[in-house]
């Protein structure tokens, strides 16, 4: 006789948990999680202190918020710090959307979006990407109804590495009702070099319903400490704070973020190095005949379609652990030493395509 089960929300029982990129063996390159391959700066590590970890951290992250507010030209009340930008996004969705409400976003985009919306009890409205793997902003605009509470624009888009242009975003924001919250997710903003790409900096004063989302996980190399932030209207940030899990941002994470900001020039030098690796990877893939969107984040998107699992196995056989999604591979830009192995694996996938009549569309 089986024991009775406690009753859970049926939509949560059927929800697939977020799964992070696969770990890599000792001699393999883990290019599945968009992590920064550089460890934190020695100057940052040397200055971190474990003293006081018997005490709770500053729940408001007041010092860090003040620094970030000054950087963005806003008041500290307009900044919310969380355990990674995804945590702050969860707060924003929970604060804005309830059962019966809708959240609009492009798909494919960040894998956590569907789960965050479902957890809040709201409904996801997924708008298909363009054939070029970017956001279809006119279609997203058309998907907004009187039930829409929040729209997410991810630029660069994870996992396709495409960007929304400044002009596209301006046209979009001009048409979005001001009662709808728009979140511009810029987790990879530091890697963007295209001058035509949208940047949230300077836009908050122009759009009263806009929130910017940033993270210290990527360019700043603090993924393991989990810290990110949002900037937007103070009443929206207050709502996010109201639903946040108390004391979830550790004091060590706050320290590391502040120290990293003090050494931002050094960190951005590392970003420039990673962008050089990105160029090597993109040029190599193009030479092999791959058809993929120009990358703007610290990752490339290979639209391998129904052959994704087979392609992932080829990459793994060459010690490259990529992120295999349903319709493609996301390969992070990592160590320079990984490039040759990555391109060798990619070339083998292309050869597989050319020799098998059933593997069309990989390149």
N, C-alpha and C positions, 0 to 999 in steps of 0.2 A: 504494500500500500504506500503510495507516494504521499509525501507531506504536502499540505496546501501551500500554495505560493502567495506571498504578499502581493498586493495589487500595485502595479507600477503604471505610469503613463504609457499607453500602447505605442505612441509615436516615439518615445524614448527607447522602448524595448527593441524596436526595429531600426533604430538609428545606428549607423556604423560609426564606431569611435574614430577619432582622428588618429592616424598612424604616421609616426615620424619616419624619416628615411632610414633604410636599412643600415646597420653598422657595417664596417669594413674590417676585413682581416688585417693582420699586422702589416703585411706588405702591399695591401691594396689601398686605393685612394677613395675616400668616402666623398662622392660628389652627388649625394642624394638629399642633402638638407639645406643647401644654400648658406652654409656656415662660412665664416671668414677663416681661411686656413692659418692666418697669423694669430699667435697668442697675443693677449693684451700686452701693451708696451711695458718694458721692464720698469720704467719710471712709475707706471700705474701700479704694477704688482708690488713694487717695493714700498709704496706709500699706503697700501691697503692695511688696515688693522683689524684684527679679530677682537680687540678689546671691546667690551661692552655687549658681546653677543648674548650675555645672560639677560639683557634688557630688551624690551620691545623697541622696534625702530620707530622713527618719526612717522606716524601714520599719514601725515599730510605731505611728506617729502618736501617740506617748506623751503629748504635751502636749494634743492635742485629745481623746484618749480620757479623760484625767483630767478635763477640763472637762465632757465629756458624762456621765461617770460621776457627777460631783457633781450634775448637773442631774437625773439619773434616780434618784439615791439608791442607787447600786450601786458596786461596786469597779471599777477601771479594767480589770481582766481580763475583766469581763463585757461589754465594749464591743469591737466589731470595726469598723474603718473600711475602706472599700473605694472603688474608683473608680466611685462611684454605688451606690445601693442595689441595683440589679439585679446588680451585680458581687458584692455580699455574698450576695445570694440564690443566685447560681450556686454560690458556695462552700458554702452550707448544703445545697443539693440534692446537690452532689457528695459532701459529707461524709456525708450520711444515706442516699442511695439509690443502689443499684447495679443491674445487670441482673437482672430478675426482681422488683424492688421497684416500688412504685407511689407516685405523688404525686397527691393529690386537690386539685382546685381548681374554682372556679365558672367556667362558660363561657357567655356571653363575659366574659373578664376581660383582664388585661394580655397583649398579644400576645407578649411575650417568654417567657411561662411555658412554652408547649409546646416551644420550642427548647431552653430550659435543661434541661428534663427529659430530652429525647431525647439531648442532648449527654452527660448523665451516664450514659446507657445504661438509664435507668429508663423506666417506662411512665406516661403521663398518664392519669388518670381525670378526665374533664371532666363535671361535673355541671351540667345546664342551669340557667340563671337562672330565677327566678320570672317569671310574666307581668308583674310590675311591674319587671323588669330588675334585681332584687337577688339576693343569695345565697340559695339554698335550703338553709339549714343542716341541717334534718332529713334532706334527701336526701344532703347531703355526709356526714353522720354515718353514714347507711346504707351509703354507698359505702366506708367504711373496713373493710378486711379485715386478716388477719394478714400481708399483703404490703405494707400501707401503712406508709410510713416518714415521710412529711411531708404536711401539709395547709397550703394557703395560703388565708388569708382576706384579701381586699383591701377596705379600707374607708377612704375612699371608693373605690368600685370603678372602675377604669379599663377600659372607656370609658363606663360607664353613669352614673357620678357618684352612685350610690346608696350608702347606709351600712348597716352592721349595727348594731342597737341594743345597748345594754349588756346588757339582759335576754336577748336572743337569744344573745349571745356567751357569757354566763355559763351558760346552759342547755346550749349546745354544748360548752363546755370541761368541764363537769361529767360529760359522757358520753364524751368522747374518751379512749381509753386513754393513760395517762401515758407509755407507751413510744413514742407517736407525737409527733413534733415538730410544733408548730403555729406557723406564721409569720404574724403580723399585719402585713400590708403597709400602712403608713400614710404613703405618699409625699405625700398631700395633707392630712394631719391639720390643718395650720394654717388651712385654709380652712373647717373644719367649725364651725358655730355651733349646731347642734342639740344641746341638752343631753342628749338621750336616746341620742345616738350613742355607740358604744363608743370609748373612748380607752385606749390601752395604758398610759398613765401610772398607776402604782400597782398594776398587775396582775401584775407579775413575781413578787412575793412570794406571790401567791395560786396561781399556776399554774407548777409547776416545769418543764413541757414547753413553755413559751411563749417565743418570740423576737419582739421588736419590730423593725420595719424602717422606717428614716427616711431622708430625703434632704435635701441642701442645694440640689437642682436647681430646686425649685418656688418655695416661699415665699421662700427666701433668694436666689434669682436667680443661682445659680452653676452652671447646667446645663452651660456650656461647660468648666468645670474638672473635672467628674466627681468628685463626692465624696458619699458617703452612709455610713450606718452601721447596725449592728444592736446590740441590747442583749438579753442573755439569760444563761442559765447559763454559767459560765466554761468548763466542759469542752466545751460546744457551740461557744463562740467559739474555743477552742483548736483544735478540729477544723476550723473555717472557716479559721483562720490557716494551718493545715497544708497546705491545698489551694489557698491564694491564690497568684496570680502575684506573686512577690516585687517589692517596690518599685514597685507599680503606682499608688500614690496620690502625686501630685507634692507637693513642698514648697510650691509656690505655692497649690495647692488647700487644703492644711492651713492655711496662713496665712490665706487668704480665709475659711475656715470659722470660725476662731477670731475674726477681726476682726468677722465678721458676727454672731456670737453676742454680742459686746460691744455691738453696736448693734441688738439684736433688737427693741427697742421701735419704732425707726424702720421696720424691715422689716415688723413686724406692722401698722403704720399703713398701709403699702402694701397689705398683704393685705386690710385693711378696705376700702380703696378699690376693690380688685378685686372684693370681695364685693358692693359697691354696683353695680358694672357687671354682675355676675352677676344681681343682682335685676332690673335694667333689662332685660336680655336675656330672663330667664325670664318676666317680666310681659308683655313684648312678644310672645313666642311664645305664651303662654297666650291673650292677646287675639286672636291670629290663628286660634286653634282647634287648635293643635298638642297632641297627646297625648304627653307625654314625662315621664320621671321627674324629680322635684324634684332639682336639682343641689346637691351638697355639696362638690365639688371645684372647681377653676378651669376647668371645662369643662361643656358640656351635651351630652346624648345625644339625637339625633333618630333614632328608629327608622324609617328610610325603606325598609327591606326590600329588595325586588328592584328598587326604583327609585333606589337609592342613587347609582349612577353618574350618572344624569340630574340628580338633585338636586345633586350635587357640581359638575356643569358650570354649573348655574344660579348657585350660590354663587361659583364662579370668575369668571363673567361680571360679577359685582358686586365684584370685587377682594377676595373673601374665600376664602382657601385653607383648606378644612376637611379633616379626616382622613376619607377614605372607606374604611370597612371593608366587609365582605361584606353586612352587614345594617343598616347605619346610618351616620350622620355624627356624628363627634365634633368639636365646635366649641369651641375654647379661649376662655376669657374673657381678652381682651387689652386693647388700648388703648380708652379710652372713645370715641375718634373712630371706632372700627370698628362701634359698635352700630347706627347708622342703616343702614349698608350691609348689615350682617348681617340686620337685620329686613326690609329691602327684599327681599333675596334669599329669605328664608324666606317672605315673603308671595307672591312669585312662584311658589315651589314649591307653596304651597297653592292658588293659582289654577290651576296646571297640573293639580293633582289634581282640582279641581272641574270642569275642562273636558274631561278625558280619562277615558273609562270604564275605562282600563287602569291608572290610577295610583292606585287606592284604597289607603288606609292610610297615606298620608304624614303626614296631620295628625291 
